[in-house]
Amino acid sequence: LMPVCQERNLPIALKIGAHRAVNPGLLSAGDGMVAFADAGSLARLCSKFPNVRFLATFLSRANQHEACVLASKFRNLHIYGCWWFCNNPSIINEITQMRIEMLGTAFTAQHSDARVMDQLIYKWAHSRAAIAKVLTGEYQKAIASGWKLSREEVRRDVWNMFGGSYEDFMNKVL
């Protein structure tokens, strides 16, 4: 798979940490036991295949810091979204704050893997509110330190976090 991705300049999107059929009686709703995943396997992939782009998100809140560290070490890794059980406003706040502090706006704040429209609507509504709260706090700190914030800087940051950094990642030369 990696040679094909490299040859055709295709990315690989990884959702790491799901355990399938935890409760088989619930069918596909029985997936998803949250457990700490070995992010070392992602580091090894990024290192072994430096010309393959990896998009990664982790199911476990406990993996989020390590994912940020890896994204800062590997130019072929892009972190995205707050997936499944990390898709709660308090956890979105925490993860987004950490990512901004560690990566600036070089990540995608949220994505959708919704299977039904209702999931998409609520997910985006509470995600946007949580992310706006984090950005507002960061801007308040910058203004308090003497920074003159412009409307263009706000637009740039929001653009980056909601797709622009993904586009930059996909367009950069590895």
Residue frames relative to the residue before (quaternion, step in Angstrom):
aa qw qx qy qz dx dy dz
L 1.0000 0.0000 0.0000 0.0000 0.00 0.00 0.00
M 0.6646 0.5242 -0.3209 0.4250 3.60 0.87 -0.88
P 0.6476 0.5050 -0.3507 0.4500 3.65 0.88 -0.74
V 0.6343 0.5198 -0.3312 0.4667 3.60 1.03 -0.75
C 0.6501 0.5108 -0.3158 0.4654 3.59 0.93 -0.86
Q 0.6624 0.5011 -0.2997 0.4693 3.55 0.94 -0.86
E 0.6761 0.5101 -0.2881 0.4468 3.57 0.86 -0.97
R 0.7830 0.3287 -0.1549 0.5049 3.58 0.95 -0.91
N 0.4116 -0.7341 0.4458 0.3050 3.57 1.32 0.12
L 0.3624 0.7235 -0.4923 0.3207 3.56 0.95 0.97
P 0.3730 -0.7158 0.5374 0.2444 3.58 -0.99 0.77
I 0.2724 -0.7060 0.6177 0.2140 3.52 -1.34 0.21
A 0.1969 -0.7704 0.5983 0.0985 3.57 -0.80 1.05
L 0.0940 -0.8094 0.5797 -0.0013 3.54 -0.76 1.11
K 0.1003 -0.7354 0.6680 0.0531 3.53 -1.02 0.91
I 0.0954 -0.8650 0.4919 -0.0248 3.50 -0.13 1.37
G 0.7609 0.4296 -0.3001 0.3825 3.53 -0.99 0.88
A 0.5326 0.6223 -0.4283 0.3818 3.61 1.18 -0.03
H 0.1756 -0.7376 0.6423 0.1118 3.51 -1.12 0.72
R 0.3154 -0.7848 0.5109 0.1539 3.55 -0.61 1.14
A 0.8710 0.1393 -0.1161 0.4566 3.50 -1.33 0.63
V 0.1197 0.7963 -0.5746 0.1462 3.58 0.88 0.95
N 0.7636 0.0757 -0.0443 0.6398 3.54 1.10 -0.79
P 0.2524 -0.8293 0.4770 0.1450 3.62 0.15 1.25
G 0.5854 0.6003 -0.3668 0.4030 3.58 1.13 -0.54
L 0.6826 0.4640 -0.2829 0.4886 3.59 1.20 -0.43
L 0.4080 -0.7191 0.4533 0.3333 3.58 1.34 0.12
S 0.8290 -0.1400 0.0845 0.5348 3.65 -0.84 -0.85
A 0.5937 0.5572 -0.3715 0.4461 3.61 1.17 -0.35
G 0.6236 0.5540 -0.3339 0.4389 3.58 1.26 -0.20
D 0.4831 0.6489 -0.4418 0.3877 3.57 1.27 0.14
G 0.7147 0.5823 -0.2916 0.2550 3.48 -1.37 0.04
M 0.2420 0.7403 -0.5895 0.2141 3.61 0.94 0.60
V 0.3138 -0.7615 0.5406 0.1717 3.57 -0.78 1.02
A 0.1387 0.7640 -0.6167 0.1298 3.53 -0.74 1.09
F 0.5920 -0.5598 0.4414 0.3759 3.52 -1.17 0.57
A 0.2310 -0.7804 0.5696 0.1145 3.59 -0.82 1.01
D 0.4998 -0.6323 0.5000 0.3169 3.55 -1.22 0.48
A 0.2078 -0.8016 0.5526 0.0944 3.58 -0.22 1.28
G 0.4767 0.6738 -0.4306 0.3653 3.57 1.25 -0.19
S 0.6117 0.5417 -0.3598 0.4505 3.59 1.08 -0.61
L 0.6298 0.5124 -0.3289 0.4823 3.59 1.06 -0.68
A 0.6335 0.5231 -0.3261 0.4677 3.60 0.97 -0.82
R 0.6630 0.5041 -0.3088 0.4594 3.58 0.95 -0.84
L 0.6315 0.5193 -0.3308 0.4713 3.59 1.02 -0.75
C 0.6665 0.5042 -0.3018 0.4587 3.58 0.87 -0.96
S 0.6784 0.4927 -0.2819 0.4665 3.56 1.01 -0.83
K 0.7082 0.4712 -0.2634 0.4550 3.57 0.90 -0.92
F 0.7833 0.2184 -0.1013 0.5731 3.59 1.15 -0.67
P 0.0478 -0.8633 0.5021 0.0158 3.61 0.54 1.14
N 0.6948 0.4502 -0.2805 0.4857 3.60 1.21 -0.28
V 0.5846 0.5088 -0.3836 0.5022 3.56 1.29 0.34
R 0.3427 -0.7320 0.5551 0.1965 3.55 -0.95 0.93
F 0.1195 -0.7791 0.6139 0.0430 3.56 -0.91 1.01
L 0.1404 -0.7297 0.6657 0.0689 3.53 -0.98 0.99
A 0.0362 0.8426 -0.5337 0.0621 3.59 -0.63 1.02
T 0.0164 0.7366 -0.6761 -0.0090 3.48 -1.27 0.66
F 0.2680 -0.7673 0.5676 0.1315 3.56 -1.12 0.71
L 0.4848 -0.6693 0.4898 0.2776 3.53 -1.08 0.77
S 0.7332 0.4371 -0.2410 0.4617 3.58 0.97 -0.79
R 0.5136 -0.6251 0.5059 0.2991 3.54 -1.02 0.86
A 0.6379 0.5689 -0.3211 0.4078 3.57 1.03 -0.78
N 0.6782 0.4950 -0.2911 0.4585 3.63 1.16 -0.45
Q 0.4967 0.7212 -0.4086 0.2572 3.59 1.19 -0.38
H 0.6486 0.5108 -0.3323 0.4560 3.63 0.94 -0.77
E 0.6589 0.5040 -0.3063 0.4670 3.56 0.90 -0.91
A 0.6183 0.5381 -0.3449 0.4574 3.60 1.04 -0.71
C 0.6459 0.5086 -0.3189 0.4718 3.61 1.00 -0.79
V 0.6353 0.5174 -0.3323 0.4672 3.58 0.95 -0.84
L 0.6623 0.5019 -0.3096 0.4622 3.59 0.89 -0.90
A 0.6538 0.5134 -0.3190 0.4552 3.59 0.95 -0.84
S 0.6584 0.4877 -0.3154 0.4787 3.60 1.11 -0.56
K 0.6944 0.4766 -0.2638 0.4702 3.61 1.21 -0.42
F 0.7798 0.2794 -0.1348 0.5439 3.58 1.12 -0.65
R 0.3418 -0.7637 0.5155 0.1852 3.57 -0.60 1.15
N 0.6627 0.4837 -0.3084 0.4814 3.61 1.26 -0.20
L 0.6309 0.4970 -0.3378 0.4907 3.60 1.25 0.42
H 0.0429 -0.7745 0.6310 -0.0111 3.54 -0.93 1.00
I 0.2648 -0.7659 0.5712 0.1302 3.58 -0.79 1.08
Y 0.0139 0.8182 -0.5740 0.0300 3.56 -0.95 0.82
G 0.8990 0.1951 -0.1090 0.3767 3.48 -1.40 0.52
C 0.2947 -0.6622 0.6521 0.2223 3.45 -1.49 0.09
W 0.1534 -0.8730 0.4630 0.0069 3.48 -0.01 1.42
W 0.8951 0.0153 -0.0274 0.4447 3.49 -1.18 0.83
F 0.8499 0.0093 0.0029 0.5268 3.62 -0.31 -1.17
C 0.6023 0.5020 -0.3702 0.4983 3.61 1.28 0.03
N 0.5664 0.6098 -0.3706 0.4123 3.56 1.29 0.02
N 0.4120 0.6309 -0.5259 0.3947 3.53 0.69 1.23
P 0.6140 -0.6024 0.3409 0.3793 3.63 -0.85 0.84
S 0.6723 0.4937 -0.3248 0.4458 3.63 0.84 -0.81
I 0.6812 0.4615 -0.2897 0.4889 3.59 1.01 -0.74
I 0.5921 0.5420 -0.3627 0.4734 3.60 1.08 -0.65
N 0.6205 0.5351 -0.3358 0.4647 3.61 0.97 -0.84
E 0.6965 0.4933 -0.2731 0.4438 3.56 0.75 -1.07
I 0.6966 0.4719 -0.2772 0.4640 3.58 0.82 -0.99
T 0.6579 0.5059 -0.3133 0.4616 3.59 0.93 -0.87
Q 0.6305 0.5292 -0.3309 0.4615 3.59 0.97 -0.82
M 0.6709 0.4947 -0.2934 0.4681 3.57 0.87 -0.95
R 0.6700 0.5026 -0.3095 0.4502 3.58 0.88 -0.89
I 0.6398 0.5093 -0.3308 0.4710 3.60 0.95 -0.78
E 0.6684 0.5054 -0.3022 0.4544 3.57 0.92 -0.90
M 0.7633 0.3871 -0.1995 0.4773 3.59 1.00 -0.77
L 0.8160 0.2598 -0.0970 0.5072 3.59 1.02 -0.77
G 0.4352 -0.6423 0.4985 0.3867 3.59 1.21 -0.16
T 0.7045 -0.3973 0.3074 0.5013 3.59 -0.77 -1.00
A 0.4194 0.7211 -0.4509 0.3176 3.60 1.21 0.46
F 0.6089 0.4562 -0.3964 0.5137 3.56 0.72 1.15
T 0.4059 -0.6635 0.5561 0.2928 3.56 -1.28 0.23
A 0.4297 -0.7642 0.4245 0.2261 3.53 -0.48 1.27
Q 0.8123 -0.0491 0.0680 0.5771 3.60 0.93 -0.80
H 0.0957 -0.7588 0.6421 0.0527 3.52 -1.26 0.51
S 0.3065 -0.7412 0.5483 0.2370 3.57 -1.21 0.01
D 0.0134 -0.7494 0.6620 0.0037 3.48 -1.02 0.96
A 0.2146 0.8267 -0.4935 0.1643 3.54 1.26 0.55
R 0.3352 -0.7417 0.5506 0.1854 3.53 -1.03 0.83
V 0.7729 0.1695 -0.1068 0.6021 3.58 1.24 -0.45
M 0.6529 -0.5623 0.3490 0.3684 3.57 -1.12 0.72
D 0.6101 0.5670 -0.3606 0.4199 3.61 0.96 -0.76
Q 0.6412 0.5157 -0.3314 0.4615 3.59 1.00 -0.76
L 0.6414 0.5358 -0.3224 0.4445 3.57 0.96 -0.84
I 0.6750 0.5105 -0.3020 0.4388 3.60 0.84 -0.94
Y 0.7210 0.4201 -0.2824 0.4733 3.63 0.67 -0.95
K 0.6228 0.5581 -0.3518 0.4206 3.59 0.99 -0.79
W 0.7060 0.4492 -0.2767 0.4725 3.59 0.83 -0.92
A 0.6246 0.5434 -0.3565 0.4330 3.59 0.97 -0.73
H 0.7536 0.3707 -0.2488 0.4824 3.62 0.68 -0.93
S 0.5937 0.5571 -0.3761 0.4425 3.61 1.11 -0.49
R 0.6604 0.5049 -0.3155 0.4576 3.58 0.85 -0.90
A 0.6560 0.5068 -0.3180 0.4601 3.59 0.95 -0.82
A 0.6705 0.4952 -0.3015 0.4629 3.60 0.92 -0.88
I 0.6731 0.4885 -0.2962 0.4697 3.59 0.92 -0.89
A 0.6207 0.5352 -0.3362 0.4639 3.61 1.03 -0.76
K 0.6310 0.5369 -0.3284 0.4536 3.58 1.01 -0.80
V 0.6588 0.4967 -0.3035 0.4765 3.59 0.95 -0.86
L 0.6678 0.4975 -0.3040 0.4628 3.59 0.86 -0.92
T 0.6292 0.5370 -0.3334 0.4524 3.59 0.97 -0.82
G 0.6518 0.5112 -0.3099 0.4666 3.58 0.95 -0.84
E 0.6536 0.5050 -0.3096 0.4711 3.59 0.98 -0.82
Y 0.6590 0.4945 -0.3097 0.4747 3.58 0.96 -0.81
Q 0.6235 0.5361 -0.3436 0.4537 3.61 1.01 -0.74
K 0.6429 0.5089 -0.3188 0.4754 3.60 1.01 -0.78
A 0.6582 0.5097 -0.3091 0.4599 3.58 0.95 -0.87
I 0.6559 0.5023 -0.3060 0.4731 3.60 0.95 -0.87
A 0.6479 0.5252 -0.3140 0.4538 3.59 0.97 -0.85
S 0.6865 0.4667 -0.2843 0.4796 3.59 1.13 -0.56
G 0.6643 -0.5281 0.2926 0.4406 3.57 1.30 0.02
W 0.4606 0.6858 -0.4477 0.3421 3.58 1.26 -0.04
K 0.2772 -0.7262 0.6047 0.1736 3.57 -1.05 0.79
L 0.2002 -0.8203 0.5303 0.0767 3.55 -0.08 1.33
S 0.1849 -0.7815 0.5869 0.1028 3.56 -0.92 0.90
R 0.6326 -0.5223 0.4212 0.3868 3.52 -1.29 0.45
E 0.6284 0.5487 -0.3274 0.4437 3.58 1.06 -0.77
E 0.6398 0.5159 -0.3302 0.4641 3.63 1.00 -0.72
V 0.6309 0.5137 -0.3286 0.4797 3.57 1.02 -0.77
R 0.6537 0.5118 -0.3113 0.4625 3.59 0.89 -0.92
R 0.6409 0.5323 -0.3146 0.4548 3.57 0.97 -0.92
D 0.6880 0.4893 -0.2888 0.4515 3.60 0.83 -0.97
V 0.6543 0.4914 -0.3148 0.4809 3.59 0.93 -0.86
W 0.6280 0.5299 -0.3322 0.4631 3.59 0.96 -0.84
N 0.6636 0.5106 -0.3080 0.4518 3.58 0.86 -0.95
M 0.7286 0.4565 -0.2559 0.4420 3.58 0.80 -0.98
F 0.7559 0.3412 -0.1979 0.5225 3.59 1.18 -0.45
G 0.8447 -0.1193 0.0034 0.5218 3.57 0.98 0.82
G 0.6155 0.5882 -0.3532 0.3879 3.58 1.02 -0.67
S 0.6714 0.4787 -0.3123 0.4718 3.59 0.91 -0.81
Y 0.5856 0.5461 -0.3630 0.4764 3.58 1.16 -0.55
E 0.6647 0.4943 -0.3062 0.4692 3.59 0.88 -0.92
D 0.6363 0.5178 -0.3252 0.4703 3.59 0.98 -0.82
F 0.6419 0.5301 -0.3100 0.4591 3.56 0.99 -0.89
M 0.6936 0.4818 -0.2750 0.4597 3.56 0.90 -0.93
N 0.7221 0.4512 -0.2421 0.4651 3.59 1.11 -0.63
K 0.5780 0.6046 -0.4048 0.3695 3.61 1.12 -0.32
V 0.4838 -0.6472 0.5111 0.2930 3.49 -1.22 0.61
L 0.2424 -0.7715 0.5714 0.1394 3.57 -0.84 0.97
